[in-house]
Amino acid sequence: MATESKTNLDLNSIFLEAQAQFKGLNPNEPGQWPILPKVAVFAAVALATIVFLWFVLLSSTSDELQMARDKEPELKQQYSGKLAQAVNLGELRKQKIQVQEYVTQLEKQLPGKAEMDALLSDINQAGLGRGLQFELFRPGQVSVKDYYAELPIAIRVTGRYHDIGAFAADIANLSRIVTLHNLNILPASANAKDASGGLAMEATARTYRYLDPNEVEEQRKARDKAKGGNK
């Protein structure tokens, strides 16, 4: 019993001594505080810092996790698409070869600069061969694109309806690509008393040619210069 009383007395004295250290503390001079209040304040600040950092890191990690979850459907879709491409890789390669062959075939239908005069002559002969009269045959300004050049030709031909239709079909069947645009068919004469039945067709024929190496190089330099100017 004496030992138990002595133990209780020691604990009470320790508690009272610790309590006394927290009395009369000057908040403006924490450096003069007893050791126990200093340790208590340090522990409280450390705990608060740990809790703050924990929530900050947890919040950041939570945001990253949500972003990853939001991106998951997109990644799954990309994976499915790439998987389908991988499965059909052989077929896709065959299609690529077919497209390249088709492009090569179309390029062969484009005349070079030296062949343009012959093509213009073919258009003219197609009209004369159908008995049409050319009232206008005026090549316009060449428009140079990235990989080809386009030449518009303003034409006006007169003749019978069926001959004009056959001429348009002949243009479509030329070995080189020629297209007709802005077609306008009207009576050949404005005189209402003219009963000949002749018609006139006004149109813009557009033909295309591939660029020669010098023109291709000029176009490349122009694109590079434009890209440099946009930076």
C-alpha positions as CSV (number, residue, x, y, z in Angstrom):
1,M,0.0,0.0,0.0
2,A,2.8,2.3,0.8
3,T,4.4,1.6,-2.5
4,E,1.2,2.4,-4.4
5,S,0.7,5.6,-2.5
6,K,4.3,6.6,-3.3
7,T,3.7,5.9,-7.0
8,N,0.6,8.0,-7.1
9,L,2.4,10.8,-5.4
10,D,5.2,10.7,-8.0
11,L,2.7,10.8,-10.9
12,N,0.8,13.6,-9.3
13,S,4.0,15.6,-8.8
14,I,5.1,15.0,-12.4
15,F,1.7,16.0,-13.7
16,L,1.8,19.2,-11.6
17,E,5.3,20.0,-12.6
18,A,4.4,19.6,-16.3
19,Q,1.3,21.7,-15.8
20,A,3.3,24.4,-14.1
21,Q,5.6,24.6,-17.2
22,F,2.6,25.7,-19.3
23,K,1.5,28.5,-17.0
24,G,2.6,32.1,-17.5
25,L,4.1,31.5,-20.9
26,N,4.9,34.6,-22.8
27,P,3.9,34.1,-26.5
28,N,6.2,36.9,-27.6
29,E,9.3,35.1,-26.2
30,P,8.9,31.4,-27.1
31,G,12.6,30.9,-26.8
32,Q,12.4,31.3,-23.0
33,W,9.7,28.7,-22.6
34,P,10.5,25.5,-20.6
35,I,11.4,22.4,-22.6
36,L,8.0,20.7,-22.3
37,P,6.0,23.5,-24.0
38,K,8.6,23.8,-26.7
39,V,8.4,20.1,-27.4
40,A,4.6,20.3,-27.4
41,V,4.4,23.2,-29.8
42,F,7.0,21.6,-32.1
43,A,5.1,18.4,-32.1
44,A,1.8,20.2,-32.9
45,V,3.4,22.2,-35.7
46,A,5.0,19.0,-37.1
47,L,1.7,17.2,-36.9
48,A,-0.2,20.0,-38.6
49,T,2.4,20.2,-41.4
50,I,2.2,16.4,-42.0
51,V,-1.6,16.6,-42.1
52,F,-1.5,19.5,-44.5
53,L,1.0,17.9,-46.8
54,W,-0.9,14.7,-46.7
55,F,-4.1,16.3,-47.9
56,V,-2.3,18.3,-50.5
57,L,-0.6,15.3,-51.9
58,L,-3.7,13.2,-51.6
59,S,-5.7,15.8,-53.5
60,S,-3.1,16.0,-56.3
61,T,-3.0,12.3,-56.6
62,S,-6.8,12.1,-56.6
63,D,-6.9,14.6,-59.5
64,E,-4.3,12.6,-61.4
65,L,-6.2,9.4,-60.8
66,Q,-9.4,11.1,-62.2
67,M,-7.6,12.3,-65.2
68,A,-6.3,8.9,-65.9
69,R,-9.8,7.4,-65.5
70,D,-11.2,10.0,-67.9
71,K,-8.5,9.2,-70.5
72,E,-9.0,5.4,-70.2
73,P,-11.9,5.2,-72.7
74,E,-9.9,7.2,-75.3
75,L,-6.9,4.9,-74.8
76,K,-9.1,1.8,-75.1
77,Q,-10.5,3.2,-78.4
78,Q,-7.0,3.9,-79.7
79,Y,-5.9,0.5,-78.7
80,S,-8.9,-1.1,-80.5
81,G,-8.2,0.9,-83.7
82,K,-4.5,0.0,-83.7
83,L,-5.4,-3.6,-83.0
84,A,-7.7,-3.7,-86.0
85,Q,-5.0,-2.1,-88.2
86,A,-2.5,-4.7,-87.0
87,V,-4.9,-7.5,-87.7
88,N,-5.7,-6.1,-91.2
89,L,-2.1,-5.0,-91.9
90,G,-1.7,-7.2,-94.9
91,E,-4.9,-6.0,-96.5
92,L,-4.0,-2.4,-95.8
93,R,-0.7,-2.8,-97.5
94,K,-2.4,-4.2,-100.6
95,Q,-4.8,-1.2,-100.6
96,K,-1.8,1.1,-100.3
97,I,-0.2,-0.5,-103.3
98,Q,-3.5,-0.2,-105.3
99,V,-3.9,3.5,-104.3
100,Q,-0.3,4.2,-105.4
101,E,-0.9,2.4,-108.7
102,Y,-4.1,4.5,-109.2
103,V,-2.3,7.7,-108.4
104,T,0.5,6.8,-110.9
105,Q,-2.1,6.1,-113.5
106,L,-3.7,9.5,-113.0
107,E,-0.4,11.2,-113.1
108,K,0.2,9.7,-116.5
109,Q,-2.9,11.4,-117.7
110,L,-1.4,14.8,-116.8
111,P,0.6,16.3,-119.7
112,G,3.9,18.0,-119.1
113,K,4.6,21.6,-120.0
114,A,5.9,20.6,-123.4
115,E,2.7,18.7,-124.2
116,M,0.2,21.4,-123.4
117,D,0.2,22.8,-127.0
118,A,-0.7,19.3,-128.3
119,L,-3.5,19.0,-125.8
120,L,-4.9,22.4,-126.8
121,S,-4.8,21.3,-130.4
122,D,-6.7,18.1,-129.4
123,I,-9.4,20.1,-127.8
124,N,-9.7,22.3,-130.9
125,Q,-9.8,19.2,-133.2
126,A,-12.4,17.6,-131.1
127,G,-14.7,20.5,-131.8
128,L,-13.9,20.8,-135.5
129,G,-14.4,17.1,-135.9
130,R,-18.0,17.5,-134.8
131,G,-18.6,20.3,-137.2
132,L,-18.6,23.0,-134.5
133,Q,-17.4,26.6,-135.0
134,F,-15.1,28.1,-132.4
135,E,-16.1,31.7,-131.7
136,L,-13.8,31.8,-128.7
137,F,-10.8,29.7,-127.7
138,R,-8.8,31.7,-125.1
139,P,-6.3,30.1,-122.7
140,G,-6.2,31.9,-119.4
141,Q,-3.6,32.4,-116.7
142,V,-1.9,29.2,-115.4
143,S,-2.6,28.6,-111.8
144,V,0.2,26.6,-110.1
145,K,-0.8,24.4,-107.2
146,D,1.3,22.3,-104.8
147,Y,1.8,19.4,-107.1
148,Y,0.2,20.4,-110.4
149,A,-0.7,23.4,-112.6
150,E,-4.2,24.2,-113.9
151,L,-4.9,26.0,-117.2
152,P,-8.4,27.4,-117.7
153,I,-9.6,27.9,-121.3
154,A,-12.6,30.1,-122.2
155,I,-14.5,28.6,-125.1
156,R,-17.6,29.3,-127.1
157,V,-18.7,26.9,-129.9
158,T,-21.7,27.0,-132.1
159,G,-23.5,24.1,-133.8
160,R,-26.3,21.6,-133.4
161,Y,-27.4,20.3,-130.1
162,H,-26.3,16.7,-130.7
163,D,-22.9,17.8,-132.0
164,I,-22.3,19.9,-128.9
165,G,-23.2,16.9,-126.7
166,A,-20.8,14.7,-128.7
167,F,-18.1,17.3,-128.4
168,A,-18.5,17.3,-124.6
169,A,-18.3,13.5,-124.6
170,D,-15.1,13.6,-126.8
171,I,-13.5,16.1,-124.3
172,A,-14.3,13.6,-121.4
173,N,-12.7,10.8,-123.4
174,L,-9.4,12.5,-124.2
175,S,-6.3,10.7,-123.1
176,R,-5.4,13.7,-120.9
177,I,-7.6,15.1,-118.2
178,V,-9.9,18.0,-119.3
179,T,-13.0,19.1,-117.5
180,L,-15.7,21.4,-118.5
181,H,-17.1,24.0,-116.0
182,N,-19.8,26.7,-116.0
183,L,-21.5,25.4,-119.1
184,N,-24.1,27.7,-120.6
185,I,-26.1,26.6,-123.7
186,L,-28.1,29.3,-125.5
187,P,-29.4,30.1,-129.0
188,A,-26.6,30.8,-131.4
189,S,-28.3,34.0,-132.6
190,A,-30.2,36.6,-130.6
191,N,-32.3,37.2,-133.7
192,A,-35.7,35.7,-133.0
193,K,-36.3,35.3,-136.8
194,D,-33.3,33.0,-137.1
195,A,-34.9,29.5,-137.4
196,S,-31.7,27.6,-138.1
197,G,-31.9,25.9,-134.7
198,G,-28.2,26.4,-134.0
199,L,-27.0,26.6,-130.4
200,A,-24.0,28.1,-128.7
201,M,-22.1,26.6,-125.7
202,E,-20.1,28.8,-123.5
203,A,-17.9,27.0,-121.0
204,T,-14.5,27.0,-119.2
205,A,-12.4,24.0,-120.0
206,R,-9.8,23.2,-117.5
207,T,-6.8,21.1,-118.2
208,Y,-4.0,20.1,-115.8
209,R,-0.4,19.3,-116.1
210,Y,2.3,18.0,-113.7
211,L,5.0,20.4,-112.5
212,D,8.5,20.0,-113.9
213,P,11.4,19.6,-111.4
214,N,12.2,23.3,-111.3
215,E,8.6,24.2,-110.5
216,V,8.4,21.5,-107.8
217,E,11.5,23.0,-106.2
218,E,10.0,26.5,-106.4
219,Q,6.8,25.3,-104.7
220,R,8.8,23.6,-102.0
221,K,10.8,26.8,-101.3
222,A,7.6,28.8,-101.2
223,R,6.0,26.4,-98.7
224,D,9.2,26.4,-96.5
225,K,9.2,30.2,-96.6
226,A,5.6,30.4,-95.7
227,K,6.2,28.1,-92.7
228,G,9.2,30.1,-91.6
229,G,7.1,33.3,-91.8
230,N,4.4,31.8,-89.6
231,K,6.8,31.0,-86.8
